[in-house]
Amino acid sequence: MTRDGVFEAPGRINLIGEHTDYNDGFVLPIALPHVVRVTAARRDDGVLRLSSRQAHGVAEVRVADLVPGAVTGWAAYVAGVVWALREEGHPIGGFGLLVDGRVPLGAGLSSSAALESATALAVTELSGVGLDRRELARIAQRAENEFVGVPCGIMDQSASLLARERHALLLDTRSMETEHIPFDLAPAGLALLVVDTKAPHRLVDGEYAARRRDCHRAAELLGVPALRDLTGAEQDLPDRLARRVRHVVTENERVARVADLLRAGRVREIGPALTESHVSLREDYEVTVPELDVAVEALLAAGAAGARMTGGGFGGCVIALVAEADVEACAAAVRAAFAGRGFGEPECWTAVAAAGARRAGHVPAR
Ligand code: GAF
């Protein structure tokens, strides 16, 4: 067992399956080439020493003293993973951990899940704790829920730890069963255009928790363990809850439809499902903001085959399925629409499906 190493874990884009993970439903993300890199070295003094190339200062805490609230800010995502592992009886001791985050922050691309995933892989591997990656994802989610205090589902950590290059990850968040479905757009002359709207995340934590509560309440009223267990939309519920339910039920159906099309090599045909997902997130789930809606509208008007917000919403990114030849025109259309509305300049780039978390090498000898 080596004492140190370099570990990387990617951010993600969700192709489809939004706000389904905390309803025991289905998601279909890809990992991005953008990673968080953690350089890790075991220490014998029981101290966790955390630093970041993107932040000033160093956080130091004894692992034995870790409790939620003991560490805050970016370092909480790292310390939380060590805390969650120790809570579950895994012998994780002191570590020096240096973080270098290359996943854009605040863009809804799961930089925090990437940080947790890289940490989980680093400290377990260097401590000889053999946990499979589904377990690591669960522990990383627990860190975020209980240590950081963000009530996220398990999609982002799973994407970061389980995804494969040139494949989308179909995940059943109830059974944690996975299927790696080929997702390579270039041979079809297509591209996945990402528009980072740069819209400031508004109300995101409170509204996310409120959506979770709505779903939980609706499941309770309908007498099912989770909204995943519903198939039809015949529910007798107050209007707001009925719309939340309709989003989750139809979104799970859309994931299945997109997965079928990808398996059949009919990637060109997934566009309408992406756009339907956006409309559902806008009208029924109410998690979009004007920047997201304007970007989707402009992309579709410029010829995109489908477009939708990706991630939790209330800001962040839009994705669009676009002919390679139309990438520039679509990006220009969004920039023009944003300028016309007085929004800040968006950032546009194309994404490919990259590999999940990995050991990237040894720490160079000093
Ligand atoms: C955020 C959460 F972290 C995920 O778990 C998921 O619920 C997503 O929003 C919405 O699909 O990224």
Residues whose N, C-alpha, C, O or C-beta is under 5 A from the ligand:
A	BS01	GAF	G17 E18 H19 T20 D21 C152 G153 I154 M155 D156 G311 G312
